[in-house]
Amino acid sequence: MPELPEIQTIVNGLNRLITGRKILEITWNWAKSFPNSPEAVEATLGAVIVGARRRGKAVLIDLDNQTTLLVHLKMTGQLIVQEAGQTGPFPDKSTRVQFDFTDGSTLYFNDFRKFGWVRIMTPAELDQNAFLSKLGPEPLGRNFTRKVFQERMSRRKNTFVKAAL
């Protein structure tokens, strides 16, 4: 499973490579990897990528239609950008979701083990999302100070460091 620094690297790359691109078409072949209603998918077509960010190990891709693609890579998930006219091995048998952009480029969500997923969510749904609500404070956020860290660690005095983190 990718760790937080790898997820941040993915987010940095997505910001560089797909910001400003308009979604033309979305195709998927595994419903558990893309559990979204037909209405949500339809509303996403034509949306422009505003940017990507990270929350814990989740990738959030914000769209100009006030929705977000919440992506969890789980153990073997990948996000791969293929530029227009670029030939390559994708899509392949591990491609679960494909986002085609109006400029001819493509974003692939590949997941060999089929554990990861991409969900289209509104801001209200993000606020109430069970996965995101269980996450602790953002370690790279401005509000995460030494005092906050010490206070949160002191709650778990009789446990291993990794479990407390």
Residue pairs with C-beta under 8 A, 6 or more apart in sequence:
1 57
1 73
1 74
1 75
2 10
2 57
2 73
2 77
3 57
4 54
4 56
4 57
4 139
7 54
7 57
7 58
7 59
7 73
8 54
8 140
10 59
10 73
10 79
11 52
11 53
11 54
11 59
13 81
14 52
14 59
14 61
14 79
14 81
15 51
15 52
17 81
18 49
18 52
18 61
18 81
18 101
18 105
18 107
19 49
19 50
19 51
19 52
20 48
20 49
21 48
21 49
21 101
21 102
21 103
21 105
22 46
22 47
22 48
22 49
22 101
22 102
22 103
23 44
23 45
23 46
23 47
23 48
23 49
23 63
23 99
23 100
23 101
23 102
24 45
24 46
24 100
24 101
24 102
25 45
25 98
25 99
25 100
26 34
26 41
26 44
26 45
26 97
26 98
26 99
26 100
27 97
27 98
27 100
28 34
28 96
28 97
28 98
29 95
29 96
30 96
30 111
30 114
32 114
32 117
33 96
33 97
33 109
33 111
33 114
33 116
33 117
33 118
34 96
34 97
34 109
34 117
34 118
34 119
35 117
35 119
36 118
36 119
36 120
40 67
40 120
41 120
43 65
43 67
43 120
44 63
44 65
44 67
44 69
44 120
46 65
47 63
47 64
47 65
47 67
48 63
48 64
49 61
49 62
49 63
49 64
50 62
50 63
50 64
51 61
51 62
52 59
52 60
52 61
52 62
53 59
53 60
53 62
54 60
55 132
55 135
55 138
56 132
56 135
56 138
57 72
57 73
58 70
58 71
58 72
58 131
58 132
59 69
59 70
59 71
59 72
59 73
59 79
60 68
60 69
60 70
60 71
60 126
61 68
61 69
61 71
62 68
63 69
66 122
66 123
67 120
67 121
67 122
68 120
68 121
68 122
68 123
68 126
69 118
69 119
69 120
69 121
70 118
70 119
70 120
70 121
70 126
70 129
70 131
70 132
71 77
71 79
71 109
71 116
71 117
71 118
71 119
72 116
72 117
72 131
73 79
73 111
73 116
74 111
74 113
74 115
74 116
74 117
75 113
75 115
75 116
76 94
76 111
76 112
76 113
76 115
76 116
77 109
77 110
77 111
77 115
77 116
78 94
78 108
78 109
78 110
78 111
79 107
79 108
79 109
79 110
80 90
80 107
80 108
80 110
81 105
81 106
81 107
81 108
82 88
82 90
82 105
82 106
82 108
83 104
83 105
84 103
84 104
84 105
85 104
90 106
90 108
90 110
91 98
91 108
92 110
94 110
94 111
94 112
95 108
95 109
95 110
96 109
96 110
96 111
96 114
96 116
96 118
97 108
97 109
97 118
98 106
98 107
98 108
98 109
99 106
99 107
99 108
99 109
100 106
101 107
109 116
109 118
121 129
126 132
127 133
136 152
137 143
137 144
137 148
137 152
138 144
153 164
156 163
156 164
